[in-house]
């Protein structure tokens, strides 16, 4: 659309994704997210959330998956629309960003990137130690983190950060990593007793300690 003075006032629609995963480090497991270093203006050289423009004939969910794969070579295990950010001054060019938040299983981070060839301008950052990002992406990332931490308080969505089968200890440790605080093991186990979402399997994890039963998330079928 063009205004009376001949300038363009078209509003473009972008799709961005905040994708979380648990990565292991020398100081323990950390909740992290990937950022992309911008290769063009505006904000050339700055870190930003992965994303891109919405194609005219593309569904939103498909656009979120496509742009995430193109910019980071990652395929999430959980994807949900978060919010639409459309402040007038959020971008030099008038743009609305439809934002998704996603989870990626810890055992698939390196596998996805190796298979697809990870871009060199992608780096993982601790959610509590992010740099200054382009546009309003710090605000977006903080909102997505709040949403994740809020949702793990009443659901088992944190299992999306684990392999298909996991022990209750592994699930509790993931929740502790997401929330940034310790949880009482006994209280956590009691919360599981009345849940229909977690299904015990016939398999066990063996190691130095006594065998631990493996669980999975109940399917929607």
C-alpha positions as CSV (number, residue, x, y, z in Angstrom):
1,X,0.0,0.0,0.0
2,X,1.3,3.5,-0.9
3,X,0.3,6.7,0.9
4,X,-0.7,10.0,-0.8
5,X,2.8,11.3,-0.6
6,X,4.2,8.3,-2.5
7,X,5.8,6.6,0.4
8,X,5.1,3.0,1.3
9,X,3.2,2.3,4.5
10,X,2.9,-1.5,4.1
11,X,3.1,-3.5,7.3
12,X,5.2,-6.6,7.0
13,X,4.7,-9.7,9.0
14,X,7.6,-11.7,10.5
15,X,7.7,-14.9,12.4
16,X,10.2,-15.4,15.2
17,X,10.8,-18.3,17.6
18,X,12.3,-18.5,21.1
19,X,13.6,-22.1,21.4
20,X,14.7,-23.5,24.7
21,X,16.9,-26.5,25.4
22,X,18.8,-27.8,28.4
23,X,22.6,-28.0,27.7
24,X,25.2,-29.6,29.9
25,X,28.2,-27.6,30.9
26,X,31.1,-27.7,33.4
27,X,28.9,-26.1,36.0
28,X,25.9,-28.4,35.5
29,X,22.8,-28.2,33.2
30,X,21.7,-24.8,32.0
31,X,18.5,-23.6,30.3
32,X,19.7,-22.0,27.0
33,X,18.5,-20.6,23.8
34,X,20.1,-20.1,20.4
35,X,20.6,-16.6,18.9
36,X,21.6,-15.6,15.4
37,X,24.1,-12.9,14.6
38,X,22.6,-10.5,12.1
39,X,24.4,-10.2,8.7
40,X,22.6,-7.1,7.5
41,X,21.2,-3.8,8.6
42,X,19.5,-2.8,10.8
43,X,21.5,-4.0,13.8
44,X,24.2,-5.5,11.6
45,X,26.4,-7.8,13.8
46,X,23.9,-7.8,16.7
47,X,22.4,-11.0,18.2
48,X,18.7,-11.7,17.5
49,X,16.1,-14.4,17.8
50,X,15.8,-16.7,14.8
51,X,13.1,-15.9,12.4
52,X,12.1,-14.5,9.0
53,X,9.3,-13.1,6.9
54,X,6.0,-14.8,6.5
55,X,5.4,-16.0,2.9
56,X,2.0,-15.0,1.5
57,X,0.8,-18.5,1.0
58,X,2.2,-20.0,4.2
59,X,0.6,-21.1,7.4
60,X,2.0,-19.6,10.6
61,X,3.1,-22.9,12.2
62,X,4.8,-23.9,9.0
63,X,6.5,-20.5,8.8
64,X,7.8,-20.9,12.4
65,X,9.2,-24.3,11.6
66,X,10.7,-23.2,8.3
67,X,12.4,-20.0,9.6
68,X,13.8,-21.8,12.6
69,X,15.3,-24.6,10.4
70,X,16.7,-22.1,7.9
71,X,18.4,-19.9,10.6
72,X,19.5,-22.5,13.1
73,X,19.0,-26.0,11.5
74,X,16.9,-27.0,14.5
75,X,13.6,-28.8,14.6
76,X,11.7,-28.4,17.9
77,X,9.9,-31.2,19.8
78,X,7.3,-28.7,21.0
79,X,6.0,-25.5,19.3
80,X,3.4,-23.1,20.5
81,X,2.3,-19.6,19.4
82,X,3.3,-17.1,22.1
83,X,2.2,-13.6,21.3
84,X,2.1,-10.9,18.6
85,X,4.5,-8.0,19.0
86,X,3.5,-4.9,17.0
87,X,4.7,-1.7,18.7
88,X,5.0,1.0,16.1
89,X,8.7,1.7,17.0
90,X,9.8,-1.9,17.4
91,X,11.5,-1.9,13.9
92,X,12.8,0.8,11.6
93,X,10.5,-0.7,8.9
94,X,6.9,-1.1,10.2
95,X,6.8,-4.8,11.1
96,X,4.6,-7.1,13.2
97,X,6.3,-10.2,14.7
98,X,4.2,-13.3,15.4
99,X,6.3,-15.1,18.0
100,X,6.4,-18.7,18.9
101,X,8.2,-20.5,21.7
102,X,9.5,-24.0,21.4
103,X,11.3,-26.8,23.2
104,X,14.1,-29.0,21.8
105,X,15.0,-32.3,23.4
106,X,18.5,-32.2,24.9
107,X,19.6,-35.3,23.0
108,X,18.6,-33.8,19.6
109,X,20.4,-30.4,19.7
110,X,23.6,-31.6,18.2
111,X,22.0,-34.3,16.0
112,X,19.8,-31.8,14.2
113,X,22.5,-29.3,13.7
114,X,25.0,-31.9,12.4
115,X,22.6,-33.4,10.0
116,X,21.5,-30.1,8.5
117,X,24.8,-28.2,8.8
118,X,24.6,-25.6,11.5
119,X,25.1,-22.0,10.4
120,X,28.2,-20.3,11.7
121,X,26.4,-17.3,13.0
122,X,24.4,-19.3,15.6
123,X,25.4,-19.5,19.2
124,X,23.7,-20.7,22.4
125,X,23.3,-18.4,25.4
126,X,22.2,-18.9,29.0
127,X,18.7,-17.5,29.4
128,X,19.9,-15.6,32.5
129,X,23.0,-14.1,30.8
130,X,21.8,-12.9,27.4
131,X,23.5,-10.0,25.5
132,X,21.6,-6.9,24.3
133,X,19.6,-8.1,21.3
134,X,18.3,-6.4,18.1
135,X,14.9,-4.8,18.0
136,X,12.7,-5.7,21.0
137,X,14.0,-9.3,21.2
138,X,15.2,-9.0,24.8
139,X,11.6,-8.2,25.8
140,X,10.3,-11.1,23.6
141,X,12.8,-13.6,25.1
142,X,12.0,-12.5,28.7
143,X,8.3,-13.0,28.0
144,X,8.8,-16.4,26.5
145,X,10.9,-17.4,29.5
146,X,8.2,-16.2,31.9
147,X,5.6,-18.2,29.9
148,X,7.7,-21.4,30.1
149,X,8.4,-21.0,33.8
150,X,4.8,-20.3,34.5
151,X,3.6,-23.3,32.5
152,X,5.9,-25.8,34.1
153,X,4.2,-24.9,37.4
154,X,1.0,-26.6,36.3
155,X,1.9,-29.1,33.5
156,X,4.4,-31.7,32.5
157,X,5.5,-29.7,29.5
158,X,9.1,-29.8,30.7
159,X,9.2,-33.4,29.5
160,X,9.6,-31.9,26.0
161,X,13.2,-31.1,27.0
162,X,13.9,-34.7,27.6
163,X,14.2,-37.9,25.4
164,X,11.0,-39.9,24.8
165,X,11.6,-41.9,28.0
166,X,13.1,-40.5,31.2
167,X,13.3,-41.2,34.9
168,X,11.5,-39.1,37.5
169,X,14.8,-37.8,38.7
170,X,15.7,-36.6,35.3
171,X,12.3,-34.9,35.0
172,X,12.8,-33.2,38.3
173,X,16.2,-32.0,37.4
174,X,14.9,-30.5,34.2
175,X,12.2,-28.6,36.1
176,X,14.9,-27.4,38.6
177,X,16.9,-26.1,35.6
178,X,14.0,-24.3,34.1
179,X,12.8,-22.8,37.4
180,X,16.3,-22.0,38.6
181,X,15.7,-23.5,42.0
182,X,15.8,-26.8,43.9
183,X,12.6,-28.9,44.3
184,X,11.9,-31.3,47.1
185,X,12.2,-34.8,45.6
186,X,9.4,-36.2,47.8
187,X,7.0,-33.5,47.0
188,X,7.8,-33.7,43.3
189,X,7.1,-37.4,43.3
190,X,3.8,-37.0,45.1
191,X,2.7,-34.5,42.4
192,X,3.2,-37.3,39.9
193,X,1.2,-39.9,41.6
194,X,-2.2,-38.5,40.5
195,X,-1.1,-37.5,37.0
196,X,-2.5,-39.2,34.0
197,X,-0.1,-37.5,31.7
198,X,3.0,-39.5,32.7
199,X,2.9,-43.2,31.9
200,X,5.3,-45.7,33.4
201,X,7.0,-48.0,31.0
202,X,8.4,-51.5,31.5
203,X,12.0,-50.3,31.1
204,X,14.5,-49.2,33.7
205,X,17.6,-47.0,33.8
206,X,20.5,-48.9,35.3
207,X,23.7,-47.5,36.6
208,X,25.6,-47.0,39.9
209,X,22.3,-46.7,41.9
210,X,19.3,-49.0,42.0
211,X,17.4,-49.3,38.7
212,X,15.0,-46.4,38.0
213,X,11.8,-46.9,36.1
214,X,11.4,-45.0,32.8
215,X,8.3,-42.9,32.1
216,X,6.9,-41.3,29.0
217,X,4.3,-38.6,28.3
218,X,0.9,-40.0,27.4
219,X,-0.1,-39.6,23.8
220,X,-3.1,-37.7,22.7
221,X,-4.6,-40.7,20.9
